[in-house]
Each structure stands twice: as C-alpha cells, then as structure tokens.
Amino acid sequence: MAKLQRIGVLFTAKLAALSMGVLGLVAGVFYSFGGFFFELFTDSLNAGTALAFLALLGMPLLFAVSGFLAGGTVAVIYNVAARLGIRIESDL
C-alpha cells in the first residue's frame, strides 16, 4: 500500500474551489428558477425575481470561496497530521 506523505495545499484548495463552484452554479440555477416560478404563479413579479437570478452569480462565487478556504484548511491539517506520524489508512 502506498503511503501518502503530503498533499499540495494550493492544488487541493483550487480543486475544492472548482468543484464547489460547479455545485454553487447548480444550486443557483435551482434557486433562481424556483424563485421565478414562485413569483410567476403568485402573479407578482418584483425585485425578488431579479435577486433570485442574481443567485446565478452570487452562489457559485460564495461556494467557490468557501470551497477554496475549506480545501486549503483540510490540506494543511492533513500535512500537519502526516508530519506528526498520524496514519490515515484507506482501502480504495
């Protein structure tokens, strides 16, 4: 079994940011269209509809930033644990 000594912090942070950004885009699409149909069926298109469509920009950005921070933090924690000799085994 191969032993993983350390992982790249910046690479892991960028990978987490990319995957969370895509997830944020999917969530933004569901949120914006859900808000649009709610406003459409209640016969009151207003500023809430515009804010729902701004979720298409805001949610991927917020998800990507939080994914970058979380991915970097997890990579640093793993590297410190690996340096201290804490073993993490996986049978993948």
Secondary structure, DSSP 8 states (H G I E B T S, - for coil): --------HHHHHHHHHHHHHHHHHHHHHHHHHHHHHHHHHTT---HHHHHHHHHHHHHHHHHHHHHHHHHHHHHHHHHHHHHTT-------
